[in-house]
Amino acid sequence: MENNSLNHPIDKTLPSGQAPRLLSNIEVGAVPLALFIGIAAIVAISATAGLLPKNMIGGLAVIMTLGFALAKIGRMVPILKEVGGPAILCLMTPSVLVYFGMFEAHTLDTVHLLMKEANLLYFVIACLV
């Protein structure tokens, strides 16, 4: 009898015993890649259109989306991951992007509200201590 796919489940392991690297297996932060792409697209479109809410939710959406993406890239770059790539990219890349004017003024105002007026940094430091 022929090898019918209905009678035999699909074997999702490679000959070496490892699972294949599918897009569904990749996570950015703690979020599956497909969901992260959707969230990042919504945040980017709303930031570009000026629809990002100017409150803590909007600021957190921007900094968390950018932070998760840059940390994932920092963990994947071969030499950079050995010298603290995620932290370096998360600290330097947003500064460079702001310097070159890659963010809308509304987006910068939203993040400024989160960091300066809502004092998120003080809250994070207090939680760490």
PAKOLTI-455731 format. One record per residue (C-alpha): x, y, z; residue in one letter. Coordinates in Angstrom, 3 decimals, padded with zeros to 6 digits. Layout:
// PAKOLTI-455731
SITE         c1         c2         c3   r
SITE          X          Y          Z   A
...
END
This chain:
// PAKOLTI-455731
SITE         c1         c2         c3   r
SITE    000.000    000.000    000.000   M
SITE    001.175    003.541   -000.724   E
SITE    002.406    005.921    001.930   N
SITE   -000.765    007.907    002.524   N
SITE   -000.349    011.123    004.503   S
SITE   -003.689    010.549    006.222   L
SITE   -002.513    007.250    007.693   N
SITE    000.968    008.430    008.650   H
SITE    001.481    011.636    010.616   P
SITE    003.975    014.090    009.242   I
SITE    007.329    013.614    010.905   D
SITE    008.492    017.055    011.997   K
SITE    011.978    016.012    013.022   T
SITE    015.122    016.051    010.971   L
SITE    017.347    012.961    010.722   P
SITE    019.551    014.472    013.425   S
SITE    016.578    014.550    015.808   G
SITE    016.177    018.331    015.775   Q
SITE    012.947    020.080    014.924   A
SITE    013.015    022.045    011.661   P
SITE    013.299    025.811    012.013   R
SITE    009.902    026.980    010.864   L
SITE    008.596    030.505    011.110   L
SITE    006.096    029.300    013.695   S
SITE    008.992    028.253    015.956   N
SITE    010.644    031.692    015.957   I
SITE    009.829    034.052    018.807   E
SITE    010.643    037.726    019.223   V
SITE    010.825    038.313    022.949   G
SITE    008.096    036.026    024.215   A
SITE    005.817    036.596    021.217   V
SITE    005.561    034.326    018.145   P
SITE    006.969    035.960    015.015   L
SITE    003.654    036.182    013.140   A
SITE    001.950    037.937    016.055   L
SITE    004.932    040.259    016.541   F
SITE    004.857    041.282    012.877   I
SITE    001.164    042.114    013.226   G
SITE    001.719    044.154    016.385   I
SITE    004.732    045.952    014.882   A
SITE    002.754    046.780    011.735   A
SITE   -000.111    048.248    013.768   I
SITE    002.282    050.331    015.884   V
SITE    004.238    051.532    012.826   A
SITE    001.118    052.469    010.855   I
SITE   -000.470    054.274    013.779   S
SITE    002.794    056.118    014.536   A
SITE    003.212    057.171    010.907   T
SITE   -000.410    058.286    010.602   A
SITE   -000.256    060.202    013.888   G
SITE   -002.893    057.967    015.479   L
SITE   -000.691    056.694    018.289   L
SITE   -002.337    057.556    021.621   P
SITE   -000.322    060.116    023.567   K
SITE   -000.335    058.212    026.850   N
SITE    001.532    055.364    028.541   M
SITE   -000.030    052.742    026.256   I
SITE    001.252    054.436    023.102   G
SITE    004.706    054.979    024.571   G
SITE    004.975    051.392    025.784   L
SITE    003.856    050.121    022.379   A
SITE    006.662    052.017    020.661   V
SITE    009.496    051.212    023.062   I
SITE    008.538    047.560    023.559   M
SITE    008.114    046.844    019.847   T
SITE    011.423    048.472    018.982   L
SITE    013.164    046.932    021.999   G
SITE    011.987    043.382    021.258   F
SITE    013.032    043.659    017.601   A
SITE    016.465    045.125    018.345   L
SITE    017.153    042.610    021.122   A
SITE    016.308    039.728    018.761   K
SITE    018.626    041.147    016.102   I
SITE    021.363    041.638    018.710   G
SITE    021.087    037.985    019.751   R
SITE    021.397    036.796    016.145   M
SITE    024.386    038.817    014.858   V
SITE    027.426    036.543    015.363   P
SITE    030.098    038.893    016.715   I
SITE    027.701    041.353    018.323   L
SITE    025.989    038.699    020.443   K
SITE    029.308    037.929    022.152   E
SITE    029.785    041.509    023.390   V
SITE    026.279    042.356    024.615   G
SITE    024.574    042.952    021.288   G
SITE    020.971    043.174    022.529   P
SITE    021.772    045.910    025.049   A
SITE    024.025    047.802    022.649   I
SITE    021.429    047.802    019.882   L
SITE    018.587    048.726    022.258   C
SITE    020.541    051.710    023.589   L
SITE    022.268    053.025    020.470   M
SITE    019.889    052.369    017.573   T
SITE    016.926    054.436    018.868   P
SITE    019.283    057.343    019.589   S
SITE    020.681    057.206    016.067   V
SITE    017.177    056.954    014.569   L
SITE    016.029    060.018    016.533   V
SITE    019.172    061.941    015.548   Y
SITE    018.517    061.309    011.845   F
SITE    014.824    062.225    012.177   G
SITE    013.373    058.782    011.474   M
SITE    010.509    059.222    013.967   F
SITE    007.497    061.509    013.671   E
SITE    007.230    064.335    016.209   A
SITE    004.014    062.816    017.583   H
SITE    005.805    059.521    018.271   T
SITE    008.647    061.311    020.052   L
SITE    006.120    063.253    022.152   D
SITE    004.416    059.994    023.132   T
SITE    007.674    058.357    024.220   V
SITE    008.746    061.570    025.985   H
SITE    005.494    061.525    027.962   L
SITE    006.163    057.939    029.026   L
SITE    009.768    058.444    030.069   M
SITE    009.692    061.975    031.525   K
SITE    006.165    062.794    032.678   E
SITE    005.058    059.291    033.702   A
SITE    008.527    058.520    035.146   N
SITE    008.672    054.959    033.823   L
SITE    012.436    054.849    034.315   L
SITE    012.083    055.565    038.049   Y
SITE    009.471    052.817    038.295   F
SITE    011.743    050.286    036.552   V
SITE    014.685    051.198    038.799   I
SITE    012.504    050.878    041.907   A
SITE    011.355    047.431    040.757   C
SITE    014.951    046.316    040.217   L
SITE    016.030    047.485    043.664   V
END
